[in-house]
Amino acid sequence: MITKRKFSTLIAALLLVGSLPAAVRAVSDMPDTSIKTPVLLAEHSVSTFIPSATAPGAGLAVNVIYPEKTRYAAGAPIAVVVPGGDTGSGLTFSAHISQEGMAEVRFALPGDGTKGLQSGGIFDYRGVESQKALKDILLFAGGKTVDTQGRHIGEVVPVKVSTDEIGVIGWSNGGNLAIITLAKFAKELSFINWLTFYESPVGAMMYPANLGSQHDLVINPHYREGSSATGECLVDYRKLAYSKDGNRDADQHKKRGEPILPGIIYFDENWNQRWDEATEFAFSYALDVGLEKQIYPPDVAAALNRRQVFWTWKEDYGPMGKPRDEKGNIIHNPEEDKLSTGQQKRKDRELNLEHKMWVGHIAAQLKAKPDINTKISFGAVMRRKPAWPDDIATVAESEAYYKERDGSLYIDQLCAGFPNLLVDVFGSVVDHLQRQNDHPSIALLYNAFLSNHAHWLRLNPDPTYVGWAATMNPINFVSNKVNAPIDASSITSQLEPEGLVPDYLYIDAAAAELADRTHRKKYDDPLAEVLVKYQYGGGPPPKLVEEK
């Protein structure tokens, strides 16, 4: 698996063959001392529980990491981090937002959490109940509701917080849950000011990563590169196949305590009806609570149906309804049929003659008008009929599952419900999940917001904010215009370089920029300098540390 940590080593190896763009090669030439990992201040937090109909009993577990010195005199702006992956807890994860003088709200969805800090309810794989739970978390973070002890967030956190300045961070798959929740509950959550994404795999084909992930040996070779930028993820399914033997991602499902369901959907490149993991791409599936079925994206499920992958040959016995031998003669079951008497034999001869005439009639029809789903075999008519496996979700089941988990279906509704929302999409040269060259999840997400007329949209934070947090020259980082179009052919030049700073610092910079723009009501593009000169973490202080 190619990870971001291994990227620098990989870059050095690839440089020998000159296979990387100049912008990426320049990063690899930098000495190790140039890779900045900021010194972080100790992070302090306080925990509580939030009442929610989705978490009967204990409520929803919430943890708030707060700064020692708030970003503004009015208090610390708030960032709610929606965790990635497909588990329900983000309590053990920190985006280090507090290093920017902001309050970072973490939480566990119903049925998940940590020892001593467990949310009530049942985890529904980030479905409807998870959406309602996130809504309740946001209402508490915005000062609209109280915890189980009757306290507002300002009474729980030991430093002053500014509930008028609040945003949401969709970390990886958390972006889907964030989009859907904000879209569905726009009126109740109208106080949300901004939304940023960390390489969020928005789109049914993006999570699980069915175009090729960092742990796949091969990527999806039948994906049409560049198509995701148009909003359509096009895949050629002509080599789609099914093997009932073997498992895909068995270790991952076992680790999460999920059922391991046999069966693999893959591209049979050599038509040998066997999955070769080293050379053939296989699709990943999702699961739902109470539904022990492999759930594939609707496009894949529809292709399985359209390509008749699960169809099988079955003998059609014709009007007589009796099984027959290779010559077409009736096969008697002694337990069901009488022993052959002279009368029975005469009846059999009549039925066999009628059967042969029926077979001949079908054969003549096939000759005149071929039917790929019908053939004559051993004196019998064979027909291909559907035999959909019980442990694979149907097209309707797949559509119902992704309707509640694919954020791309709700971006139009989100933009309409939040006409003044600030949106930042982060993407780096090496995606933490996807491997396709055109960065399909980044292009799809950004262009979906752009085509739905998002009020304020940018790809990656303003370089002044990244440079300030990293104490580096902003010229090291990309500078993209607000509401500017992108396409698959040029997207790499608009992504952040790999190996300069940790990824979380980009998200911290994006959160700080969006909070400052909200605070100062300044939306000009680009910025000559950061709007609020707050010292990031515990590193050397910048020249100016106080807000003007």
C-alpha positions in Angstrom: 0.0 0.0 0.0 1.3 3.5 -0.9 0.8 5.8 2.0 1.6 9.5 2.4 4.4 8.6 4.9 6.1 6.4 2.2 5.6 9.1 -0.4 9.0 10.7 -0.1 10.8 7.3 -0.6 8.6 6.5 -3.5 9.3 9.9 -5.1 13.1 9.3 -4.9 12.7 6.0 -6.7 10.5 7.3 -9.4 12.8 10.2 -10.1 15.3 7.7 -11.5 12.9 7.2 -14.4 11.7 10.8 -14.5 8.0 9.8 -14.2 6.7 12.6 -12.1 5.7 16.2 -12.9 8.2 18.9 -12.2 6.1 20.4 -9.4 6.2 17.1 -7.5 9.9 16.3 -8.2 10.8 19.7 -6.7 9.3 18.6 -3.3 11.4 15.4 -3.3 14.6 17.3 -3.8 14.2 19.1 -0.5 16.2 17.8 2.5 14.4 16.1 5.3 14.9 19.1 7.5 12.7 21.1 5.1 9.7 18.9 5.9 8.0 21.0 8.6 6.2 19.3 11.5 5.1 22.2 13.8 5.6 22.0 17.5 2.1 21.5 19.0 0.9 22.8 22.3 -0.6 20.3 24.7 -4.3 19.8 23.9 -6.8 20.0 26.7 -10.3 18.8 26.4 -13.6 18.4 28.3 -16.3 15.7 27.7 -20.0 15.6 28.1 -23.2 13.9 26.7 -25.9 15.5 24.5 -29.5 14.4 24.6 -30.7 12.9 21.4 -33.6 10.7 20.3 -31.0 8.7 18.3 -29.0 7.8 21.5 -31.5 6.8 24.2 -30.1 6.5 27.7 -26.6 7.9 27.8 -27.0 10.4 24.9 -24.3 11.3 22.4 -20.7 11.4 23.6 -19.0 14.7 22.9 -15.4 15.9 23.5 -14.3 19.5 23.0 -10.6 20.4 22.6 -10.1 24.0 23.5 -7.1 26.4 23.2 -5.4 28.2 26.1 -5.6 31.5 24.2 -8.7 32.1 22.0 -8.3 33.3 18.5 -10.6 36.3 19.0 -11.3 38.5 21.9 -15.0 37.4 21.5 -13.9 33.8 22.0 -12.7 30.7 20.2 -14.6 30.0 16.9 -15.9 26.5 16.7 -15.1 23.7 14.3 -17.1 20.4 14.4 -15.0 17.6 12.9 -17.1 14.8 11.2 -14.8 11.8 11.3 -13.8 9.7 8.3 -13.8 6.0 7.6 -17.0 4.0 8.2 -16.9 3.6 12.0 -19.0 5.8 14.2 -16.4 7.5 16.6 -14.2 10.4 16.1 -13.3 10.7 19.8 -9.7 9.5 19.4 -8.9 11.7 16.4 -7.6 15.3 16.5 -7.3 17.6 13.6 -5.3 20.0 15.9 -7.7 22.8 15.3 -7.1 24.1 18.8 -3.6 25.1 17.7 -5.3 27.9 15.7 -7.1 29.2 18.8 -10.3 27.4 17.9 -12.5 24.9 19.7 -12.6 21.5 18.1 -15.7 19.5 18.7 -15.4 15.7 18.4 -18.1 13.1 19.0 -19.3 9.5 18.6 -22.3 8.6 16.6 -25.0 6.4 18.1 -23.7 3.0 19.3 -20.0 3.9 19.2 -17.4 5.6 21.3 -14.6 4.8 23.7 -14.5 3.1 27.1 -16.3 5.4 29.5 -17.5 7.7 26.7 -20.0 5.7 24.7 -23.0 7.0 22.8 -26.3 5.3 23.3 -28.3 3.8 20.4 -27.4 1.6 17.5 -24.8 2.5 14.8 -26.5 2.6 11.4 -23.4 2.9 9.2 -23.8 6.6 8.9 -27.4 6.5 7.7 -30.5 8.4 8.8 -29.9 8.0 12.6 -26.4 9.3 12.1 -27.6 12.3 10.3 -30.1 13.2 13.1 -27.3 12.7 15.6 -24.9 15.1 13.8 -27.7 17.6 13.6 -28.0 17.4 17.4 -24.3 17.8 17.8 -24.2 20.9 15.6 -27.2 22.4 17.5 -25.2 22.0 20.8 -22.0 23.3 19.3 -23.9 26.4 18.0 -25.2 27.1 21.5 -28.8 26.2 20.6 -29.3 23.3 23.0 -27.9 22.0 26.2 -26.1 18.8 27.4 -27.6 16.2 29.7 -26.7 18.4 32.6 -28.5 21.4 31.3 -25.4 23.3 30.2 -24.7 25.2 27.0 -21.4 24.7 25.3 -20.1 28.0 26.7 -20.7 26.6 30.2 -19.0 23.3 29.5 -15.8 24.6 27.9 -13.5 26.5 30.4 -12.6 29.2 27.8 -14.8 31.7 26.0 -16.3 30.3 22.8 -17.9 32.2 19.9 -21.0 30.3 18.9 -21.7 32.9 16.2 -18.7 31.7 14.3 -19.0 28.0 13.6 -18.0 25.7 10.8 -17.9 22.0 9.9 -14.9 19.9 8.8 -15.8 16.8 6.7 -12.8 14.6 7.2 -12.6 12.1 4.4 -15.8 10.1 4.4 -17.1 12.4 7.0 -17.8 14.8 4.1 -20.7 12.7 2.9 -22.4 12.8 6.3 -21.7 16.5 6.7 -23.3 17.4 3.3 -26.4 15.2 3.8 -27.0 16.5 7.3 -26.6 20.2 6.4 -28.8 19.7 3.3 -31.6 17.9 5.2 -31.7 20.2 8.2 -30.7 23.5 6.6 -33.4 25.6 8.4 -32.4 24.3 11.8 -28.7 24.6 11.1 -28.7 27.9 9.2 -26.1 29.4 11.7 -23.3 27.3 10.2 -20.9 29.6 8.4 -18.4 27.4 6.6 -17.6 23.9 5.5 -14.3 22.4 4.5 -13.3 18.9 3.3 -10.3 16.7 3.7 -10.1 14.7 0.5 -13.7 13.6 0.9 -14.7 10.6 -1.3 -18.1 12.1 -2.3 -19.9 10.0 -4.8 -21.1 6.3 -4.7 -18.1 5.0 -6.6 -15.7 6.9 -4.3 -16.5 5.3 -1.0 -15.7 2.5 -0.7 -13.1 3.4 -3.3 -14.2 1.5 -6.3 -11.9 3.2 -8.8 -8.8 2.0 -7.0 -7.6 2.8 -3.5 -4.2 3.0 -1.9 -4.4 -0.6 -0.7 -5.4 -2.1 -4.1 -2.7 -3.8 -6.0 -4.3 -2.5 -9.3 -6.6 0.4 -10.0 -9.8 0.2 -11.9 -8.6 -0.1 -15.6 -12.0 0.5 -17.1 -12.7 3.9 -15.5 -12.8 6.7 -18.1 -10.3 9.2 -16.8 -11.6 12.7 -16.6 -15.3 11.7 -16.5 -15.7 12.4 -12.7 -14.9 16.1 -13.3 -18.1 16.2 -15.4 -20.2 14.7 -12.6 -20.5 11.3 -14.2 -18.2 8.5 -13.2 -18.0 6.4 -16.4 -16.9 2.8 -16.3 -16.9 0.2 -19.0 -18.4 -2.9 -17.4 -18.1 -5.4 -20.3 -15.7 -7.6 -18.4 -17.6 -7.6 -15.2 -17.7 -11.0 -13.6 -18.7 -12.8 -10.3 -16.8 -15.5 -8.4 -18.7 -17.1 -5.5 -15.5 -18.2 -4.0 -13.0 -16.0 -2.1 -13.3 -12.8 0.0 -12.6 -9.2 -0.7 -11.3 -7.1 2.2 -12.0 -9.9 4.7 -9.5 -8.5 7.2 -11.0 -5.1 7.2 -14.5 -6.4 7.9 -13.3 -8.8 10.6 -11.5 -6.0 12.4 -14.7 -4.0 12.5 -16.7 -7.1 13.8 -18.7 -7.3 10.5 -19.8 -10.5 8.7 -17.4 -11.7 6.1 -19.4 -12.5 3.1 -17.9 -14.7 0.3 -18.1 -13.7 -3.3 -16.2 -11.3 -5.4 -17.3 -8.8 -8.1 -14.3 -8.1 -10.4 -13.1 -7.6 -14.0 -12.2 -10.9 -15.6 -9.5 -9.6 -17.9 -8.6 -13.1 -19.3 -12.1 -14.6 -19.1 -10.9 -17.6 -17.0 -13.6 -17.1 -14.4 -11.1 -16.7 -11.6 -10.1 -13.5 -9.8 -6.3 -12.9 -10.0 -5.7 -10.3 -7.3 -2.4 -9.3 -8.7 -3.7 -8.3 -12.1 -7.5 -7.9 -11.9 -9.4 -5.2 -10.1 -12.2 -6.2 -7.7 -14.9 -4.0 -6.3 -15.3 -3.2 -2.6 -18.6 -3.5 -0.9 -20.4 -1.8 2.0 -22.7 -3.2 4.7 -25.8 -2.1 6.5 -27.1 -2.9 9.9 -29.4 -6.0 9.9 -28.7 -6.6 6.2 -26.0 -9.2 5.7 -25.5 -8.4 2.0 -22.6 -7.0 0.0 -23.8 -3.6 -1.1 -22.2 -2.3 -4.2 -22.7 1.2 -5.8 -25.9 1.6 -7.8 -23.9 1.8 -11.1 -22.2 -1.5 -10.3 -25.4 -3.2 -9.2 -27.2 -2.0 -12.4 -24.3 -3.2 -14.5 -24.5 -6.7 -12.9 -28.2 -6.7 -13.8 -27.7 -5.3 -17.3 -24.8 -7.6 -18.1 -26.8 -10.6 -16.7 -23.7 -11.5 -14.6 -25.8 -13.7 -12.2 -27.9 -15.4 -14.9 -27.4 -19.1 -15.3 -28.5 -21.8 -17.7 -31.6 -23.8 -16.7 -33.4 -26.6 -18.5 -36.9 -25.6 -19.7 -38.9 -28.9 -19.7 -41.6 -27.4 -21.9 -45.4 -28.0 -21.6 -44.9 -31.5 -20.1 -43.0 -30.3 -17.1 -40.9 -33.4 -16.7 -37.1 -33.7 -16.5 -35.4 -35.5 -19.4 -32.3 -37.4 -20.3 -29.8 -36.5 -23.0 -32.1 -38.0 -25.7 -35.1 -36.0 -24.5 -36.9 -39.0 -22.8 -38.7 -38.5 -19.6 -36.8 -39.3 -16.4 -39.2 -40.9 -13.9 -38.9 -40.4 -10.1 -40.1 -43.7 -8.6 -41.3 -41.9 -5.5 -43.5 -39.6 -7.6 -44.4 -41.5 -10.7 -46.0 -44.9 -11.2 -43.8 -47.8 -12.4 -43.8 -48.0 -16.2 -46.7 -50.1 -17.4 -47.7 -50.6 -21.0 -50.1 -47.8 -20.7 -47.5 -45.5 -19.1 -45.0 -46.3 -21.9 -47.6 -45.4 -24.5 -48.3 -42.1 -22.8 -44.5 -41.5 -22.5 -44.1 -42.0 -26.2 -46.8 -39.5 -27.0 -45.3 -36.9 -24.6 -41.8 -37.5 -25.9 -43.0 -37.0 -29.5 -44.7 -33.8 -28.4 -41.5 -32.7 -26.6 -39.4 -33.3 -29.8 -41.8 -31.3 -31.8 -41.7 -28.5 -29.2 -37.9 -28.6 -29.3 -37.9 -28.5 -33.1 -40.2 -25.5 -33.0 -37.9 -23.6 -30.7 -34.9 -24.6 -32.8 -36.5 -23.2 -35.9 -37.3 -19.9 -34.0 -33.7 -19.6 -32.9 -32.5 -20.2 -36.5 -34.7 -17.4 -37.8 -34.1 -15.1 -34.9 -31.2 -16.0 -32.6 -31.7 -15.5 -28.9 -28.6 -15.4 -26.8 -30.6 -16.5 -23.7 -31.9 -19.7 -25.3 -30.1 -22.7 -26.7 -30.8 -26.4 -27.6 -28.7 -28.9 -25.6 -29.1 -32.7 -25.5 -32.6 -32.5 -26.9 -33.7 -30.0 -24.3 -34.3 -26.3 -24.4 -31.9 -24.4 -22.2 -32.7 -20.8 -21.1 -30.7 -18.3 -19.2 -32.6 -17.0 -16.2 -31.7 -14.6 -13.4 -30.3 -16.2 -10.2 -29.3 -13.1 -8.1 -27.3 -14.3 -5.0 -29.1 -13.8 -1.7 -26.1 -12.1 -0.1 -25.6 -9.4 -2.7 -27.8 -6.3 -2.6 -30.2 -5.8 -5.5 -30.2 -2.6 -7.5 -33.2 -1.3 -5.4 -31.4 -2.1 -2.2 -28.2 -0.4 -3.4 -30.0 2.7 -4.4 -31.8 2.9 -1.1 -28.5 2.5 0.8 -26.6 5.1 -1.1 -29.5 7.5 -1.1 -28.7 8.1 2.6 -24.9 8.0 2.2 -23.8 9.6 -1.0 -23.3 13.3 -0.4 -23.2 14.1 -4.2 -26.9 13.6 -4.3 -27.5 16.5 -1.9 -25.0 19.3 -3.0 -27.7 21.1 -4.9 -30.0 21.1 -1.9 -27.1 22.2 0.4 -26.2 25.2 -1.8 -29.9 26.2 -2.0 -30.2 25.9 1.8 -27.0 27.8 2.6 -26.8 30.7 0.2 -23.9 32.4 2.0 -21.8 29.3 2.9 -18.0 29.4 2.5 -16.7 26.1 1.1 -13.1 24.9 0.9 -12.0 21.6 -0.7 -8.6 20.3 0.2 -6.7 17.9 -2.1 -3.0 17.0 -2.3 -0.9 15.5 -5.0 -1.1 12.1 -3.3 -4.7 11.4 -2.2 -4.9 9.4 1.1 -7.5 7.1 -0.5 -7.9 7.4 -4.3 -5.2 6.5 -6.8 -6.6 7.5 -10.2 -4.5 10.2 -12.0 -7.3 12.6 -12.4 -8.1 12.7 -8.7 -11.8 11.9 -9.3 -13.2 12.5 -5.9 -11.6 16.0 -5.7 -12.8 17.0 -9.2 -16.3 15.6 -8.7 -16.8 17.3 -5.3 -15.4 20.7 -6.3 -17.2 20.9 -9.6 -20.5 19.8 -8.0 -20.3 22.8 -5.7 -19.3 25.0 -8.6 -22.1 23.9 -10.9 -24.6 24.4 -8.1 -23.4 28.0 -7.7 -21.9 27.8 -4.2 -21.6 31.3 -2.8 -17.8 31.1 -2.0 -15.7 28.1 -3.1 -12.0 27.5 -3.4 -9.7 24.5 -3.9 -7.2 24.4 -1.1 -6.6 27.2 1.5 -5.1 30.6 0.8 -1.3 30.0 0.8 -0.8 32.9 3.2 -2.6 30.8 5.9 -0.6 27.7 5.2 2.7 29.6 5.2 1.8 31.4 8.4 1.0 28.2 10.3 4.1 26.5 9.0 6.3 29.5 9.3 7.3 29.1 5.6 7.1 31.2 2.5 3.5 31.1 1.1 5.1 30.6 -2.4 5.6 26.9 -1.5 1.9 26.3 -1.6 -0.7 26.5 -4.3 -2.8 29.6 -4.8 -6.2 28.9 -6.5 -8.8 31.6 -7.2 -12.2 31.5 -5.6 -15.0 30.1 -7.7 -12.6 29.3 -10.5 -13.2 26.2 -12.7 -10.9 23.2 -12.7 -10.7 20.2 -15.0 -9.1 16.8 -14.9 -6.2 17.7 -17.2 -4.9 20.5 -15.0 -6.0 19.5 -11.5 -2.6 18.2 -10.3 -1.1 21.7 -10.7 -3.8 23.0 -8.3 -3.2 20.4 -5.6 -1.0 20.9 -2.6 2.5 19.5 -2.7 3.3 16.3 -0.7 5.9 16.1 2.0 6.2 19.8 3.0 3.9 19.8 6.0 1.5 17.3 7.6 -1.9 17.2 6.0 -3.7 18.3 9.1 -1.9 21.7 8.9 -3.7 22.4 5.6 -7.0 21.7 7.2 -6.1 23.9 10.2 -5.1 26.7 7.8 -8.4 26.3 5.9 -10.4 26.4 9.1 -8.6 29.5 10.3 -9.0 31.3 6.9 -12.7 30.5 6.8 -13.2 31.5 10.4 -11.3 34.8 9.9 -13.2 35.6 6.7 -16.4 35.1 8.6 -15.2 37.1 11.6 -13.9 40.0 9.5 -16.5 39.7 6.7 -13.8 39.9 4.2 -14.1 37.7 1.1 -11.6 39.2 -1.2 -9.4 36.8 -3.2 -6.5 36.5 -2.9 -5.2 37.8 0.5 -2.0 39.7 0.8 -1.6 38.4 4.4 -3.6 36.5 7.0 -6.5 38.4 8.5 -5.7 37.4 12.0 -2.0 36.9 13.0 -2.5 34.1 15.6 0.6 32.1 16.6 0.0 28.5 15.5 1.0 25.8 18.0 4.1 26.1 20.2 6.6 27.1 17.6 8.6 30.4 17.4 6.2 33.4 17.5 5.6 35.3 14.3 6.5 39.0 14.2 2.9 39.9 15.1 0.8 37.6 17.3 -2.0 39.9 18.4 -5.2 40.5 16.5 -5.5 44.2 15.5 
